[in-house]
Amino acid sequence: VSQAFKVDIFPNESKIFTQIGDSVSLTCSATGCESPSFS
């Protein structure tokens, strides 16, 4: 989810954002993606 924009904005930190994305996916499952951890 949102891999295109995260890689486009932070290509050098794509690895970190991939890990963050994993956490966000879990957060989305818990909150329904209404309030993501990052903006």
N, C-alpha and C positions, 0 to 999 in steps of 0.2 A: 504494500500500500504506500503510495506517495514516493516510490523509489525514484521515479523520474526527476522530481523536483529536488529531492535531497542530494542526488548525485550531481545534478546540474549546478546546484548552489555550492555544495561542498564536496567536490570530486576528490580532494585530498583526504577528506575525513569520512569517506563513504564507508569505510570499515567500521568506524565508531557509530555512524548513523545506522548501519545495519544492525548493530547490537542494540541501539536505542529503539529501532523499529521493532525488534523482538519484544522489548519491554512494553512498547506502546500497544502492540497487538494484544498483549495480556491485559493491559489497562483498558483497551477498547472492549474486551470481553467482559470486564467487570463493570465498567461505567456506561457502556454502549456508545463509546466514542463521543459523548456529549462534551466531556471536559478532558481533552488529551493532556498528557504531562507537559508537552512543549507546544509553543505557539508558532 
